[in-house]
Amino acid sequence: MADTTRITVTLPTEQVAELRKLTDNVSGYVAEAVARRLRHQLLGAGLPRHQEEHGALTEEELTEARPSIPGQRTPTGRRARRERSGRDRVLDS
């Protein structure tokens, strides 16, 4: 079993109620969410360093990598066609 440290975290009451509906292991759920966020931030920090050393990633490399990144979805349908054609709309609010 991994080493653990007990901490106190303050969350909005509504979030705690929703968490308890989803799981009986709130600590495990929060630990998984924190781990996912840490991986995301570490990957984000490593990308500029990689690009400095090896150059910018090509669209082909990004397309190939997306399916292997947890939580990433490969664009499908209309979105995929827009991305392939290079056309995408930006809407201002």
C-alpha angles and dihedrals in degrees: 000000000000120000112261136195123205114231135167118241125187116215133171111271092240091057092051091051091051092046091053090052089054102043145006088214104067092164092055092046092051092044090054092049091049092048091051091049092048091051090049093051093045091050089048091052092047097050098070090047091051091048091050090055100038107019130252119321114255123233088250091056092047092048091049093048100047098079092054095052110093111242094017120122125203110238114252137182120359094357092054091049091050091049093048091049092046091237118127130153125230113203121201119212 
